[in-house]
Amino acid sequence: MKLADTKATLSFSNGSPSVELPVYQGSVGPDVVDIRKLYAQTGMFTYDPGFLSTAACQSAITYIDGDKGELLYRGYPIEQLATNCDFMETCHLLLYGNLPNAAGKAEFTRRVTQHTMVNEQMQFFLRGFRRDAHPMAIMTGLVGALSAFYHDSTDITNPEHRDISAIRLIAKMPTLVAMAYKYTVGQPYMYPKNELSYAGNFLHMMFATPCEPYVVNPVIERAMDRIFTLHADHEQNASTSTVRLCGSSGTNPFAAIAAGVACLWGPAHGGANEACLNMLEDIQKMGGISKVGEFMEKVKDKSSGVKLMGFGHRVYKNYDPRAKLMQETCKEVLAELGLENDPLFKLAMALEKIALEDDYFVQRKLYPNVDFYSGIVQRAIGIPVPLFTAIFALARTVGWIAQLNEMIGDPEYKIGRPRQLFTGSVKRDVAPLAQR
Ligand code: SDX
C-alpha cells in the first residue's frame, strides 16, 4: 500500500488536540484512514459493528467493485475466468497469484489429485452422526477432525506446511462432502478416481455406486466446475474474516477452515442458497407465479421478517456478476437435462423481473446475488438442498486458504483482538446472598 498525499485530521469540538491520521492508497478501490495509533493518541476507539466502513487487512487476492458489479480474482474478471479457465487454474491463481501454463496446471492438478483420499479412520467420525444430520454439521466436524491426522504439517508459520495443507484441503473437501452425502442416503462411500477431473471426480463420488458404471456428463461436469469457480473467493466476507481471525491465533489451517465452514452455514451468508431454494419451493406450493405478488408484499412488510433470499448484498449495489453467470449455467444444465420448463427456474426469473422493477428493491439497490440461481442448478443436477452450502464450502476452501496464507505470510500480522464500547454495569460490590 502507498502513503497518500492527503492526511486525515480528526478534531474534537471540546477543544481536545486534533489528531492527524495517515491515508493509504491501494492499487484500486477506496483509500483507507490508518487508525492504528488512534487509541494511543486519543484514548478512544472507532465504532463499526458489522464492519461497514472498516478495512481489516490489506490483500492482493480479490477485488470487488460493488457499484459496478465487478469481481476480479488477482485482477482477472470473473466472467473471463468462468469462461476461459477451469477450477484448478483458478485455485492456482488464487493461491500463487498467477494463472499456470499447461505444464504448471498439470503439475498443480497432479499434486491435488494425489491427496484426494482421506484417512480410512475418517469414516468412523461419520458413524457418530444421525443419518439425517445436516451436511454442514457433519462438515464442520470432519474438517476440524482433519487436523488430527496431519501433526507433521500443521505449523502455520512453516511455508511448506501451509502449502501442503492447502493442497490437502482443496483435494479432500470433495471427498468429505461426497461422504457426508452418501452417509445421509445410506449408500457406500465411493473412493476418488484419479483419472477424472476435479469436478468429474466429485460427481463420481456423489452419484456413482459400486453396482454399475457411472459416466460423467461433460455438460454437468463443466457446470459443476464453474459453480466451484464462481464461489472460490470473495474478499473479506464473513466466513473469510472468520478464517483470518481464527488463523491469527496461530491455530492449524484445518481448524481455521472448520471455523469458516461454521460461519458460512448461516442463512445470511452461504446458507442463503438452501434458504432461497426452500423459499422458491414454498412459493410454488402456495400457487407459484400467481402468488409472487402476495409474497413480495410480505417481503416489503418488515414486520413479516420475510426476506427475498438470494437477493441483496453488503457490497454489491448492482447485479452480482456471479448471479448472471450462474443463470447462464442454469439454462445450460436445464437444457441438457430437458428441464427447460423447470417451474422453479421460471418462478425465479419471474421473481427477479418483478423485484428489479419494484421501487422497494430499486431504492435499496437489491439485486440477485450468487445464491439466487445456484440452488436451482444444483437441484437440477440431483444435489439435495441441504448439501448446497457444503458445496459452497468446498469451493470457498481455496479462497479461505489463500487469504489465510496471505495473512500469515505478512510479517506485520498480529493476532486479531477487537475492542468494544462498554455499556454494562460499572464496578459494584457483591452483596451477601441473604441481602440480595
Ligand atoms: C453471500 O459478503 C459476501 O461477499 C458474501 C457472499 C460471498 O461470496 O462470500 O457474497 C455470499 O453471503 C451472499 C448473500 C447471501 N444472503 C442472502 O441472500 C440473504 C438475503 N440477503 C440479506 O440478508 C442481505 O441482503 C445481506 C445480509 C446479504 C446484506 O445485508 P446488509 O448489507 O446488512 O444490508 P441490510 O440488511 O442493511 O439491507 C439494507 C436494506 C434493509 O432495509 P432498510 O432497513 O433500508 O429499510 O435492504 C433490506 C433490509 O431490510 N434488504 C432486504 C434484503 N436484503 C436487504 N429486504 C428484503 N430481502 C432481502 N434479501
Boltz pocket constraint, residues with backbone or C-beta under 6 A from the ligand:
constraints:
  - pocket:
      binder: B
      contacts: [[A, 231], [A, 233], [A, 234], [A, 236], [A, 237], [A, 238], [A, 267], [A, 268], [A, 269], [A, 270], [A, 272], [A, 299], [A, 306], [A, 307], [A, 308], [A, 309], [A, 310], [A, 311], [A, 312], [A, 313], [A, 314], [A, 315], [A, 364], [A, 366], [A, 369], [A, 370], [A, 371]]
      max_distance: 6.0
